[in-house]
Amino acid sequence: MDRRAFVKTSAITGAGLIAGPQFLKGFAAPVNSAAAPLALNGNRFVTFCIMVRTTPWEVSRDVKLHPRDEANWHTLAGVKAMREAFAKNNPDGRLTWGFTLNALEDKRKNYAEIRAYTVECQQKYGDEVSYFPGYFPAMYLPRERINKEMTEAIQIITNFVGKGYRPQAIMGGFLSADNLKYLAVHENIHAAHAVIWSQFNIDGGGADGSPSYPFYPSTEHFCKPAQGSTDFIDCVNLDGWTMDFICARRSGAIGQKIDGYNSRRGVGPLETYVGWGLDLGHREVMHTQSVHFDRGFELNKFGWVTNIWEAQLVYEMGKDLICNALEMWVTDTKKRWPDTHFITFGEYGNIWRNQNKNNNQLNYRFEERGSGLGDSYNNLEIKWYMNKEFRLATLRDWHLNTAPKVIDFTRYDLKATEPADPSPAHPVKNWSLINVLNQKDTRPQDAPKLVKGLDKPSQDLIARYYPEVMV
């Protein structure tokens, strides 16, 4: 049973080089260390993580949301095959290895071999070795326990990688504002994958409402960009999977096949290559990337695609499918956009941090017309606008030339509050930041409306940033 199948039955995816030598302490020089430091603007980036775990959805040593032991699906041969597929036509590419706490501590031979191999990759390629507490720690564990276990995991990584090595980013899935502040203040780590953009009513938890591109989070809520110095957390919040915006606007999913819908469709392997096969799946992946590397690059002056694959997929879904898909994705990305940089999550987060000292310049725009495959309907055109004070999305039928209607208007200038501490016995699965209008359309007030149908203060706020939307 794969991760998405389990969903349906459950209760409810270079800053060192830029900032100077102080960031390089403990990092082996990557193979391309002589290259010029990377700037944010003018570049296309892909961040890619391979996740290593012992069971699906393991939030901590003793908090496992699925009992399946995946030890036999994690082998040295399997992870080497994935790393080699990634590198075949991308020799300078670097990736992040994300280990759960159990995978860091498991004494079985295969896990020891995998850990040793990632050390080789760190030294040879400049890969990042990081902690990945199983996607949903914020939903199941109190904040203090997550902080404690992050420190423990970082120390374990330092011990087996050696030379004082520390990851530049933590792969958190969902992490609370308190966890992000802890990383910045106590661990001197200033980037984390701490949000799964647009995830709602799927997998073991959801938290819709954030920007999809990097931002400094607020102490009020990890989905909210900090509004000023008083609520600022110096830990860049990063998404884990780039989504097809047309698909992502919906709530939940009906399987992975092309005749259903899936709000997690984008560049991830389950909803594309596994669900649709290599041909159609690859078309959807490349379409999703083009939103960011073509028109998105023009609008934002840089492009970013982010992706996480679980190591066990090589055995659960088949080595040929997974490794061929990985090679196809990386190869065709480099072929279509030759200047693309495959770098670690930590590098990318710190490249963004080096250029942005706060959220004042945050202003992302995206435009997409559906791919025509599955639920990425080719008659729909979506436009996203994201800044420090709000995010806004409009949707229209461009075949019929209908007027765009607002499907999401999330204000960040309003007070936000995270849920209280959960526990394994009493999880809190919805951490969404939803106020005026939300794209998932789960409340009566979420019905799409013309921008002129919003109240006057909302119209005035939008007009300050995007007067063209008001026409």
TORKOL-4160 file (C-alpha; in steps of 0.2 Angstrom, whole numbers, padded with zeros to 4 digits, m for minus):
471
<pt num="1" X="0000" Y="0000" Z="0000"/>
<pt num="2" X="0008" Y="0017" Z="m0005"/>
<pt num="3" X="0007" Y="0033" Z="0004"/>
<pt num="4" X="m0008" Y="0040" Z="m0005"/>
<pt num="5" X="m0018" Y="0024" Z="m0004"/>
<pt num="6" X="m0015" Y="0025" Z="0015"/>
<pt num="7" X="m0022" Y="0042" Z="0015"/>
<pt num="8" X="m0039" Y="0036" Z="0009"/>
<pt num="9" X="m0041" Y="0025" Z="0025"/>
<pt num="10" X="m0033" Y="0036" Z="0037"/>
<pt num="11" X="m0041" Y="0050" Z="0048"/>
<pt num="12" X="m0039" Y="0061" Z="0036"/>
<pt num="13" X="0026" Y="0077" Z="m0003"/>
<pt num="14" X="0125" Y="0141" Z="m0008"/>
<pt num="15" X="0122" Y="0153" Z="0005"/>
<pt num="16" X="0139" Y="0148" Z="0012"/>
<pt num="17" X="0147" Y="0152" Z="m0004"/>
<pt num="18" X="0138" Y="0169" Z="m0004"/>
<pt num="19" X="0139" Y="0174" Z="0014"/>
<pt num="20" X="0157" Y="0170" Z="0016"/>
<pt num="21" X="0168" Y="0158" Z="0024"/>
<pt num="22" X="0159" Y="0158" Z="0041"/>
<pt num="23" X="0145" Y="0148" Z="0033"/>
<pt num="24" X="0157" Y="0135" Z="0026"/>
<pt num="25" X="0164" Y="0129" Z="0042"/>
<pt num="26" X="0161" Y="0110" Z="0043"/>
<pt num="27" X="0157" Y="0108" Z="0025"/>
<pt num="28" X="0167" Y="0098" Z="0013"/>
<pt num="29" X="0171" Y="0107" Z="m0003"/>
<pt num="30" X="0159" Y="0102" Z="m0017"/>
<pt num="31" X="0166" Y="0097" Z="m0034"/>
<pt num="32" X="0162" Y="0114" Z="m0041"/>
<pt num="33" X="0168" Y="0125" Z="m0027"/>
<pt num="34" X="0178" Y="0135" Z="m0039"/>
<pt num="35" X="0162" Y="0141" Z="m0047"/>
<pt num="36" X="0157" Y="0159" Z="m0045"/>
<pt num="37" X="0144" Y="0161" Z="m0030"/>
<pt num="38" X="0126" Y="0160" Z="m0036"/>
<pt num="39" X="0114" Y="0175" Z="m0035"/>
<pt num="40" X="0096" Y="0173" Z="m0033"/>
<pt num="41" X="0090" Y="0184" Z="m0048"/>
<pt num="42" X="0094" Y="0178" Z="m0065"/>
<pt num="43" X="0095" Y="0160" Z="m0060"/>
<pt num="44" X="0084" Y="0144" Z="m0060"/>
<pt num="45" X="0085" Y="0132" Z="m0046"/>
<pt num="46" X="0079" Y="0115" Z="m0041"/>
<pt num="47" X="0080" Y="0108" Z="m0024"/>
<pt num="48" X="0078" Y="0089" Z="m0022"/>
<pt num="49" X="0078" Y="0078" Z="m0007"/>
<pt num="50" X="0079" Y="0059" Z="m0005"/>
<pt num="51" X="0070" Y="0054" Z="0011"/>
<pt num="52" X="0076" Y="0039" Z="0021"/>
<pt num="53" X="0064" Y="0032" Z="0034"/>
<pt num="54" X="0060" Y="0015" Z="0043"/>
<pt num="55" X="0041" Y="0016" Z="0042"/>
<pt num="56" X="0029" Y="0027" Z="0032"/>
<pt num="57" X="0025" Y="0043" Z="0042"/>
<pt num="58" X="0036" Y="0041" Z="0057"/>
<pt num="59" X="0035" Y="0057" Z="0067"/>
<pt num="60" X="0047" Y="0051" Z="0080"/>
<pt num="61" X="0056" Y="0036" Z="0087"/>
<pt num="62" X="0040" Y="0029" Z="0095"/>
<pt num="63" X="0027" Y="0039" Z="0085"/>
<pt num="64" X="0023" Y="0029" Z="0069"/>
<pt num="65" X="0007" Y="0032" Z="0060"/>
<pt num="66" X="0009" Y="0017" Z="0049"/>
<pt num="67" X="0016" Y="0000" Z="0056"/>
<pt num="68" X="0025" Y="m0006" Z="0040"/>
<pt num="69" X="0043" Y="m0010" Z="0042"/>
<pt num="70" X="0052" Y="m0003" Z="0026"/>
<pt num="71" X="0069" Y="m0009" Z="0030"/>
<pt num="72" X="0069" Y="m0021" Z="0016"/>
<pt num="73" X="0065" Y="m0007" Z="0004"/>
<pt num="74" X="0080" Y="0003" Z="0010"/>
<pt num="75" X="0096" Y="m0004" Z="0003"/>
<pt num="76" X="0113" Y="0004" Z="m0002"/>
<pt num="77" X="0109" Y="m0002" Z="m0020"/>
<pt num="78" X="0093" Y="0007" Z="m0020"/>
<pt num="79" X="0099" Y="0024" Z="m0015"/>
<pt num="80" X="0115" Y="0022" Z="m0026"/>
<pt num="81" X="0103" Y="0019" Z="m0041"/>
<pt num="82" X="0093" Y="0035" Z="m0037"/>
<pt num="83" X="0109" Y="0045" Z="m0034"/>
<pt num="84" X="0117" Y="0039" Z="m0050"/>
<pt num="85" X="0101" Y="0042" Z="m0060"/>
<pt num="86" X="0101" Y="0060" Z="m0053"/>
<pt num="87" X="0119" Y="0063" Z="m0058"/>
<pt num="88" X="0120" Y="0054" Z="m0075"/>
<pt num="89" X="0117" Y="0070" Z="m0085"/>
<pt num="90" X="0119" Y="0082" Z="m0070"/>
<pt num="91" X="0136" Y="0079" Z="m0064"/>
<pt num="92" X="0138" Y="0095" Z="m0054"/>
<pt num="93" X="0120" Y="0093" Z="m0046"/>
<pt num="94" X="0119" Y="0092" Z="m0027"/>
<pt num="95" X="0104" Y="0086" Z="m0017"/>
<pt num="96" X="0098" Y="0084" Z="0001"/>
<pt num="97" X="0097" Y="0068" Z="0010"/>
<pt num="98" X="0083" Y="0068" Z="0023"/>
<pt num="99" X="0084" Y="0055" Z="0037"/>
<pt num="100" X="0070" Y="0052" Z="0050"/>
<pt num="101" X="0076" Y="0050" Z="0068"/>
<pt num="102" X="0074" Y="0031" Z="0067"/>
<pt num="103" X="0084" Y="0030" Z="0051"/>
<pt num="104" X="0098" Y="0040" Z="0059"/>
<pt num="105" X="0099" Y="0028" Z="0074"/>
<pt num="106" X="0094" Y="0011" Z="0066"/>
<pt num="107" X="0109" Y="m0001" Z="0068"/>
<pt num="108" X="0104" Y="m0013" Z="0054"/>
<pt num="109" X="0117" Y="m0015" Z="0041"/>
<pt num="110" X="0107" Y="m0008" Z="0027"/>
<pt num="111" X="0104" Y="0009" Z="0036"/>
<pt num="112" X="0122" Y="0010" Z="0042"/>
<pt num="113" X="0128" Y="0007" Z="0024"/>
<pt num="114" X="0116" Y="0021" Z="0018"/>
<pt num="115" X="0122" Y="0033" Z="0031"/>
<pt num="116" X="0140" Y="0030" Z="0026"/>
<pt num="117" X="0136" Y="0032" Z="0007"/>
<pt num="118" X="0128" Y="0049" Z="0011"/>
<pt num="119" X="0144" Y="0054" Z="0019"/>
<pt num="120" X="0153" Y="0049" Z="0003"/>
<pt num="121" X="0141" Y="0060" Z="m0007"/>
<pt num="122" X="0143" Y="0075" Z="0005"/>
<pt num="123" X="0162" Y="0074" Z="0002"/>
<pt num="124" X="0162" Y="0070" Z="m0016"/>
<pt num="125" X="0147" Y="0081" Z="m0022"/>
<pt num="126" X="0143" Y="0093" Z="m0008"/>
<pt num="127" X="0126" Y="0085" Z="m0004"/>
<pt num="128" X="0117" Y="0090" Z="0011"/>
<pt num="129" X="0114" Y="0077" Z="0025"/>
<pt num="130" X="0099" Y="0083" Z="0036"/>
<pt num="131" X="0085" Y="0078" Z="0048"/>
<pt num="132" X="0068" Y="0074" Z="0041"/>
<pt num="133" X="0055" Y="0071" Z="0055"/>
<pt num="134" X="0042" Y="0062" Z="0044"/>
<pt num="135" X="0032" Y="0076" Z="0037"/>
<pt num="136" X="0020" Y="0080" Z="0051"/>
<pt num="137" X="0029" Y="0083" Z="0067"/>
<pt num="138" X="0019" Y="0099" Z="0071"/>
<pt num="139" X="0002" Y="0089" Z="0070"/>
<pt num="140" X="0007" Y="0076" Z="0083"/>
<pt num="141" X="0021" Y="0082" Z="0094"/>
<pt num="142" X="0022" Y="0096" Z="0107"/>
<pt num="143" X="0034" Y="0110" Z="0101"/>
<pt num="144" X="0047" Y="0107" Z="0115"/>
<pt num="145" X="0049" Y="0089" Z="0110"/>
<pt num="146" X="0051" Y="0093" Z="0092"/>
<pt num="147" X="0065" Y="0106" Z="0097"/>
<pt num="148" X="0073" Y="0093" Z="0108"/>
<pt num="149" X="0073" Y="0080" Z="0094"/>
<pt num="150" X="0080" Y="0092" Z="0081"/>
<pt num="151" X="0095" Y="0095" Z="0092"/>
<pt num="152" X="0097" Y="0077" Z="0095"/>
<pt num="153" X="0096" Y="0073" Z="0076"/>
<pt num="154" X="0108" Y="0087" Z="0071"/>
<pt num="155" X="0121" Y="0080" Z="0084"/>
<pt num="156" X="0119" Y="0063" Z="0077"/>
<pt num="157" X="0122" Y="0069" Z="0059"/>
<pt num="158" X="0137" Y="0079" Z="0065"/>
<pt num="159" X="0145" Y="0064" Z="0073"/>
<pt num="160" X="0143" Y="0052" Z="0058"/>
<pt num="161" X="0147" Y="0065" Z="0044"/>
<pt num="162" X="0162" Y="0071" Z="0054"/>
<pt num="163" X="0173" Y="0087" Z="0053"/>
<pt num="164" X="0160" Y="0097" Z="0062"/>
<pt num="165" X="0148" Y="0096" Z="0048"/>
<pt num="166" X="0130" Y="0103" Z="0051"/>
<pt num="167" X="0116" Y="0104" Z="0039"/>
<pt num="168" X="0111" Y="0121" Z="0032"/>
<pt num="169" X="0092" Y="0117" Z="0032"/>
<pt num="170" X="0081" Y="0105" Z="0041"/>
<pt num="171" X="0068" Y="0095" Z="0031"/>
<pt num="172" X="0053" Y="0097" Z="0043"/>
<pt num="173" X="0037" Y="0094" Z="0033"/>
<pt num="174" X="0027" Y="0105" Z="0044"/>
<pt num="175" X="0036" Y="0115" Z="0058"/>
<pt num="176" X="0028" Y="0127" Z="0070"/>
<pt num="177" X="0034" Y="0145" Z="0071"/>
<pt num="178" X="0041" Y="0141" Z="0088"/>
<pt num="179" X="0051" Y="0127" Z="0080"/>
<pt num="180" X="0058" Y="0138" Z="0066"/>
<pt num="181" X="0063" Y="0151" Z="0079"/>
<pt num="182" X="0072" Y="0138" Z="0089"/>
<pt num="183" X="0082" Y="0133" Z="0074"/>
<pt num="184" X="0087" Y="0151" Z="0071"/>
<pt num="185" X="0091" Y="0155" Z="0089"/>
<pt num="186" X="0098" Y="0139" Z="0096"/>
<pt num="187" X="0105" Y="0130" Z="0081"/>
<pt num="188" X="0110" Y="0144" Z="0070"/>
<pt num="189" X="0101" Y="0136" Z="0055"/>
<pt num="190" X="0092" Y="0149" Z="0045"/>
<pt num="191" X="0082" Y="0138" Z="0032"/>
<pt num="192" X="0069" Y="0124" Z="0034"/>
<pt num="193" X="0057" Y="0115" Z="0023"/>
<pt num="194" X="0043" Y="0119" Z="0035"/>
<pt num="195" X="0027" Y="0120" Z="0024"/>
<pt num="196" X="0019" Y="0109" Z="0011"/>
<pt num="197" X="0011" Y="0122" Z="0000"/>
<pt num="198" X="m0008" Y="0121" Z="m0002"/>
<pt num="199" X="m0009" Y="0104" Z="0007"/>
<pt num="200" X="m0027" Y="0102" Z="0014"/>
<pt num="201" X="m0038" Y="0087" Z="0018"/>
<pt num="202" X="m0025" Y="0075" Z="0012"/>
<pt num="203" X="m0011" Y="0064" Z="0020"/>
<pt num="204" X="m0009" Y="0065" Z="0039"/>
<pt num="205" X="m0012" Y="0084" Z="0040"/>
<pt num="206" X="m0014" Y="0101" Z="0031"/>
<pt num="207" X="m0009" Y="0119" Z="0032"/>
<pt num="208" X="m0015" Y="0129" Z="0017"/>
<pt num="209" X="m0012" Y="0148" Z="0017"/>
<pt num="210" X="0006" Y="0152" Z="0015"/>
<pt num="211" X="0016" Y="0159" Z="0000"/>
<pt num="212" X="0023" Y="0145" Z="m0012"/>
<pt num="213" X="0040" Y="0154" Z="m0013"/>
<pt num="214" X="0052" Y="0157" Z="0001"/>
<pt num="215" X="0048" Y="0169" Z="0015"/>
<pt num="216" X="0053" Y="0174" Z="0033"/>
<pt num="217" X="0039" Y="0167" Z="0045"/>
<pt num="218" X="0030" Y="0176" Z="0058"/>
<pt num="219" X="0030" Y="0171" Z="0076"/>
<pt num="220" X="0011" Y="0171" Z="0075"/>
<pt num="221" X="0010" Y="0157" Z="0062"/>
<pt num="222" X="0022" Y="0147" Z="0051"/>
<pt num="223" X="0012" Y="0150" Z="0036"/>
<pt num="224" X="0011" Y="0169" Z="0038"/>
<pt num="225" X="0026" Y="0180" Z="0032"/>
<pt num="226" X="0033" Y="0191" Z="0046"/>
<pt num="227" X="0026" Y="0209" Z="0045"/>
<pt num="228" X="0040" Y="0218" Z="0054"/>
<pt num="229" X="0054" Y="0216" Z="0066"/>
<pt num="230" X="0043" Y="0212" Z="0081"/>
<pt num="231" X="0036" Y="0195" Z="0073"/>
<pt num="232" X="0051" Y="0191" Z="0063"/>
<pt num="233" X="0059" Y="0174" Z="0063"/>
<pt num="234" X="0076" Y="0173" Z="0054"/>
<pt num="235" X="0073" Y="0155" Z="0047"/>
<pt num="236" X="0068" Y="0155" Z="0028"/>
<pt num="237" X="0052" Y="0144" Z="0026"/>
<pt num="238" X="0053" Y="0133" Z="0011"/>
<pt num="239" X="0040" Y="0122" Z="0002"/>
<pt num="240" X="0044" Y="0104" Z="m0002"/>
<pt num="241" X="0035" Y="0100" Z="m0018"/>
<pt num="242" X="0030" Y="0112" Z="m0033"/>
<pt num="243" X="0012" Y="0111" Z="m0037"/>
<pt num="244" X="0002" Y="0113" Z="m0053"/>
<pt num="245" X="m0008" Y="0128" Z="m0047"/>
<pt num="246" X="m0024" Y="0122" Z="m0057"/>
<pt num="247" X="m0024" Y="0106" Z="m0047"/>
<pt num="248" X="m0018" Y="0113" Z="m0031"/>
<pt num="249" X="m0034" Y="0124" Z="m0029"/>
<pt num="250" X="m0045" Y="0109" Z="m0024"/>
<pt num="251" X="m0047" Y="0100" Z="m0008"/>
<pt num="252" X="m0041" Y="0083" Z="m0006"/>
<pt num="253" X="m0039" Y="0070" Z="m0019"/>
<pt num="254" X="m0047" Y="0055" Z="m0028"/>
<pt num="255" X="m0033" Y="0044" Z="m0031"/>
<pt num="256" X="m0018" Y="0046" Z="m0043"/>
<pt num="257" X="m0025" Y="0041" Z="m0059"/>
<pt num="258" X="m0029" Y="0052" Z="m0074"/>
<pt num="259" X="m0048" Y="0051" Z="m0072"/>
<pt num="260" X="m0048" Y="0057" Z="m0054"/>
<pt num="261" X="m0042" Y="0073" Z="m0047"/>
<pt num="262" X="m0027" Y="0076" Z="m0035"/>
<pt num="263" X="m0023" Y="0092" Z="m0026"/>
<pt num="264" X="m0005" Y="0086" Z="m0024"/>
<pt num="265" X="m0002" Y="0085" Z="m0043"/>
<pt num="266" X="0014" Y="0094" Z="m0049"/>
<pt num="267" X="0032" Y="0088" Z="m0049"/>
<pt num="268" X="0030" Y="0074" Z="m0036"/>
<pt num="269" X="0033" Y="0056" Z="m0043"/>
<pt num="270" X="0017" Y="0048" Z="m0035"/>
<pt num="271" X="0004" Y="0059" Z="m0043"/>
<pt num="272" X="0013" Y="0059" Z="m0060"/>
<pt num="273" X="0025" Y="0045" Z="m0065"/>
<pt num="274" X="0018" Y="0032" Z="m0054"/>
<pt num="275" X="0000" Y="0038" Z="m0057"/>
<pt num="276" X="0001" Y="0041" Z="m0075"/>
<pt num="277" X="0016" Y="0032" Z="m0082"/>
<pt num="278" X="0032" Y="0039" Z="m0089"/>
<pt num="279" X="0025" Y="0048" Z="m0104"/>
<pt num="280" X="0010" Y="0057" Z="m0097"/>
<pt num="281" X="0018" Y="0059" Z="m0080"/>
<pt num="282" X="0033" Y="0067" Z="m0087"/>
<pt num="283" X="0023" Y="0079" Z="m0098"/>
<pt num="284" X="0014" Y="0085" Z="m0082"/>
<pt num="285" X="0030" Y="0087" Z="m0073"/>
<pt num="286" X="0038" Y="0098" Z="m0087"/>
<pt num="287" X="0022" Y="0108" Z="m0088"/>
<pt num="288" X="0023" Y="0112" Z="m0070"/>
<pt num="289" X="0041" Y="0117" Z="m0071"/>
<pt num="290" X="0038" Y="0128" Z="m0086"/>
<pt num="291" X="0026" Y="0139" Z="m0075"/>
<pt num="292" X="0041" Y="0143" Z="m0065"/>
<pt num="293" X="0056" Y="0143" Z="m0077"/>
<pt num="294" X="0047" Y="0152" Z="m0092"/>
<pt num="295" X="0034" Y="0165" Z="m0088"/>
<pt num="296" X="0037" Y="0164" Z="m0069"/>
<pt num="297" X="0056" Y="0168" Z="m0072"/>
<pt num="298" X="0050" Y="0183" Z="m0082"/>
<pt num="299" X="0039" Y="0189" Z="m0068"/>
<pt num="300" X="0050" Y="0185" Z="m0053"/>
<pt num="301" X="0068" Y="0187" Z="m0061"/>
<pt num="302" X="0072" Y="0169" Z="m0054"/>
<pt num="303" X="0063" Y="0152" Z="m0054"/>
<pt num="304" X="0062" Y="0138" Z="m0041"/>
<pt num="305" X="0056" Y="0120" Z="m0042"/>
<pt num="306" X="0056" Y="0109" Z="m0027"/>
<pt num="307" X="0054" Y="0091" Z="m0025"/>
<pt num="308" X="0055" Y="0076" Z="m0013"/>
<pt num="309" X="0056" Y="0058" Z="m0017"/>
<pt num="310" X="0056" Y="0044" Z="m0004"/>
<pt num="311" X="0070" Y="0031" Z="m0006"/>
<pt num="312" X="0058" Y="0016" Z="m0003"/>
<pt num="313" X="0050" Y="0020" Z="m0020"/>
<pt num="314" X="0063" Y="0011" Z="m0029"/>
<pt num="315" X="0057" Y="m0006" Z="m0022"/>
<pt num="316" X="0038" Y="m0002" Z="m0019"/>
<pt num="317" X="0036" Y="0005" Z="m0036"/>
<pt num="318" X="0050" Y="m0003" Z="m0045"/>
<pt num="319" X="0068" Y="0002" Z="m0049"/>
<pt num="320" X="0066" Y="0004" Z="m0067"/>
<pt num="321" X="0051" Y="0016" Z="m0066"/>
<pt num="322" X="0058" Y="0026" Z="m0052"/>
<pt num="323" X="0076" Y="0028" Z="m0058"/>
<pt num="324" X="0070" Y="0030" Z="m0077"/>
<pt num="325" X="0058" Y="0044" Z="m0071"/>
<pt num="326" X="0072" Y="0052" Z="m0060"/>
<pt num="327" X="0084" Y="0052" Z="m0075"/>
<pt num="328" X="0071" Y="0058" Z="m0087"/>
<pt num="329" X="0066" Y="0073" Z="m0076"/>
<pt num="330" X="0083" Y="0079" Z="m0072"/>
<pt num="331" X="0090" Y="0076" Z="m0090"/>
<pt num="332" X="0075" Y="0085" Z="m0098"/>
<pt num="333" X="0076" Y="0099" Z="m0086"/>
<pt num="334" X="0094" Y="0102" Z="m0090"/>
<pt num="335" X="0091" Y="0100" Z="m0108"/>
<pt num="336" X="0076" Y="0113" Z="m0109"/>
<pt num="337" X="0084" Y="0125" Z="m0096"/>
<pt num="338" X="0103" Y="0122" Z="m0097"/>
<pt num="339" X="0107" Y="0135" Z="m0084"/>
<pt num="340" X="0096" Y="0126" Z="m0070"/>
<pt num="341" X="0106" Y="0124" Z="m0054"/>
<pt num="342" X="0102" Y="0108" Z="m0044"/>
<pt num="343" X="0107" Y="0113" Z="m0026"/>
<pt num="344" X="0103" Y="0108" Z="m0008"/>
<pt num="345" X="0088" Y="0115" Z="0002"/>
<pt num="346" X="0101" Y="0123" Z="0013"/>
<pt num="347" X="0110" Y="0132" Z="m0001"/>
<pt num="348" X="0095" Y="0138" Z="m0009"/>
<pt num="349" X="0087" Y="0145" Z="0007"/>
<pt num="350" X="0103" Y="0154" Z="0011"/>
<pt num="351" X="0105" Y="0161" Z="m0006"/>
<pt num="352" X="0087" Y="0168" Z="m0004"/>
<pt num="353" X="0091" Y="0175" Z="0013"/>
<pt num="354" X="0107" Y="0183" Z="0007"/>
<pt num="355" X="0097" Y="0194" Z="m0005"/>
<pt num="356" X="0082" Y="0197" Z="0007"/>
<pt num="357" X="0085" Y="0203" Z="0024"/>
<pt num="358" X="0066" Y="0204" Z="0027"/>
<pt num="359" X="0049" Y="0202" Z="0018"/>
<pt num="360" X="0048" Y="0220" Z="0012"/>
<pt num="361" X="0053" Y="0215" Z="m0006"/>
<pt num="362" X="0043" Y="0199" Z="m0007"/>
<pt num="363" X="0032" Y="0200" Z="m0022"/>
<pt num="364" X="0029" Y="0184" Z="m0032"/>
<pt num="365" X="0018" Y="0182" Z="m0047"/>
<pt num="366" X="0013" Y="0166" Z="m0057"/>
<pt num="367" X="0002" Y="0163" Z="m0072"/>
<pt num="368" X="m0003" Y="0146" Z="m0078"/>
<pt num="369" X="m0015" Y="0139" Z="m0091"/>
<pt num="370" X="m0018" Y="0120" Z="m0087"/>
<pt num="371" X="m0009" Y="0107" Z="m0096"/>
<pt num="372" X="m0024" Y="0098" Z="m0103"/>
<pt num="373" X="m0019" Y="0082" Z="m0094"/>
<pt num="374" X="m0031" Y="0075" Z="m0080"/>
<pt num="375" X="m0037" Y="0088" Z="m0068"/>
<pt num="376" X="m0025" Y="0102" Z="m0075"/>
<pt num="377" X="m0039" Y="0108" Z="m0086"/>
<pt num="378" X="m0033" Y="0118" Z="m0101"/>
<pt num="379" X="m0047" Y="0130" Z="m0102"/>
<pt num="380" X="m0043" Y="0137" Z="m0085"/>
<pt num="381" X="m0031" Y="0151" Z="m0082"/>
<pt num="382" X="m0025" Y="0155" Z="m0064"/>
<pt num="383" X="m0015" Y="0170" Z="m0058"/>
<pt num="384" X="m0007" Y="0171" Z="m0041"/>
<pt num="385" X="0000" Y="0186" Z="m0033"/>
<pt num="386" X="0009" Y="0184" Z="m0016"/>
<pt num="387" X="0017" Y="0197" Z="m0005"/>
<pt num="388" X="0020" Y="0202" Z="0013"/>
<pt num="389" X="0003" Y="0208" Z="0016"/>
<pt num="390" X="m0008" Y="0195" Z="0007"/>
<pt num="391" X="m0009" Y="0182" Z="m0007"/>
<pt num="392" X="m0022" Y="0183" Z="m0020"/>
<pt num="393" X="m0028" Y="0171" Z="m0034"/>
<pt num="394" X="m0039" Y="0173" Z="m0049"/>
<pt num="395" X="m0047" Y="0160" Z="m0060"/>
<pt num="396" X="m0055" Y="0162" Z="m0077"/>
<pt num="397" X="m0060" Y="0151" Z="m0092"/>
<pt num="398" X="m0049" Y="0159" Z="m0106"/>
<pt num="399" X="m0058" Y="0148" Z="m0119"/>
<pt num="400" X="m0074" Y="0157" Z="m0116"/>
<pt num="401" X="m0065" Y="0174" Z="m0111"/>
<pt num="402" X="m0074" Y="0175" Z="m0094"/>
<pt num="403" X="m0070" Y="0188" Z="m0081"/>
<pt num="404" X="m0057" Y="0182" Z="m0068"/>
<pt num="405" X="m0064" Y="0178" Z="m0051"/>
<pt num="406" X="m0055" Y="0179" Z="m0035"/>
<pt num="407" X="m0053" Y="0161" Z="m0028"/>
<pt num="408" X="m0041" Y="0165" Z="m0014"/>
<pt num="409" X="m0038" Y="0181" Z="m0004"/>
<pt num="410" X="m0028" Y="0177" Z="0012"/>
<pt num="411" X="m0023" Y="0193" Z="0022"/>
<pt num="412" X="m0007" Y="0192" Z="0031"/>
<pt num="413" X="m0009" Y="0209" Z="0039"/>
<pt num="414" X="m0022" Y="0201" Z="0051"/>
<pt num="415" X="m0019" Y="0192" Z="0067"/>
<pt num="416" X="m0015" Y="0174" Z="0065"/>
<pt num="417" X="m0014" Y="0160" Z="0079"/>
<pt num="418" X="m0007" Y="0143" Z="0078"/>
<pt num="419" X="m0016" Y="0128" Z="0087"/>
<pt num="420" X="m0010" Y="0123" Z="0104"/>
<pt num="421" X="0002" Y="0109" Z="0107"/>
<pt num="422" X="m0004" Y="0092" Z="0100"/>
<pt num="423" X="0001" Y="0075" Z="0106"/>
<pt num="424" X="0001" Y="0058" Z="0098"/>
<pt num="425" X="m0015" Y="0054" Z="0107"/>
<pt num="426" X="m0023" Y="0070" Z="0102"/>
<pt num="427" X="m0016" Y="0076" Z="0086"/>
<pt num="428" X="m0021" Y="0093" Z="0077"/>
<pt num="429" X="m0021" Y="0090" Z="0059"/>
<pt num="430" X="m0027" Y="0106" Z="0052"/>
<pt num="431" X="m0014" Y="0121" Z="0054"/>
<pt num="432" X="m0021" Y="0131" Z="0039"/>
<pt num="433" X="m0021" Y="0150" Z="0039"/>
<pt num="434" X="m0038" Y="0154" Z="0031"/>
<pt num="435" X="m0047" Y="0171" Z="0033"/>
<pt num="436" X="m0056" Y="0181" Z="0019"/>
<pt num="437" X="m0057" Y="0168" Z="0005"/>
<pt num="438" X="m0048" Y="0152" Z="0002"/>
<pt num="439" X="m0044" Y="0142" Z="m0014"/>
<pt num="440" X="m0051" Y="0125" Z="m0007"/>
<pt num="441" X="m0069" Y="0132" Z="m0007"/>
<pt num="442" X="m0074" Y="0123" Z="0008"/>
<pt num="443" X="m0084" Y="0137" Z="0016"/>
<pt num="444" X="m0099" Y="0146" Z="0010"/>
<pt num="445" X="m0089" Y="0162" Z="0010"/>
<pt num="446" X="m0076" Y="0154" Z="m0002"/>
<pt num="447" X="m0087" Y="0155" Z="m0017"/>
<pt num="448" X="m0077" Y="0163" Z="m0031"/>
<pt num="449" X="m0082" Y="0182" Z="m0034"/>
<pt num="450" X="m0076" Y="0196" Z="m0044"/>
<pt num="451" X="m0063" Y="0207" Z="m0036"/>
<pt num="452" X="m0076" Y="0221" Z="m0036"/>
<pt num="453" X="m0086" Y="0209" Z="m0025"/>
<pt num="454" X="m0073" Y="0211" Z="m0011"/>
<pt num="455" X="m0076" Y="0224" Z="0003"/>
<pt num="456" X="m0068" Y="0241" Z="0000"/>
<pt num="457" X="m0053" Y="0239" Z="0012"/>
<pt num="458" X="m0049" Y="0223" Z="0003"/>
<pt num="459" X="m0050" Y="0231" Z="m0014"/>
<pt num="460" X="m0040" Y="0246" Z="m0008"/>
<pt num="461" X="m0026" Y="0234" Z="m0002"/>
<pt num="462" X="m0025" Y="0224" Z="m0018"/>
<pt num="463" X="m0025" Y="0240" Z="m0028"/>
<pt num="464" X="m0010" Y="0246" Z="m0019"/>
<pt num="465" X="0000" Y="0232" Z="m0025"/>
<pt num="466" X="m0008" Y="0227" Z="m0042"/>
<pt num="467" X="m0019" Y="0240" Z="m0049"/>
<pt num="468" X="m0021" Y="0231" Z="m0065"/>
<pt num="469" X="m0031" Y="0218" Z="m0056"/>
<pt num="470" X="m0044" Y="0231" Z="m0052"/>
<pt num="471" X="m0048" Y="0235" Z="m0070"/>
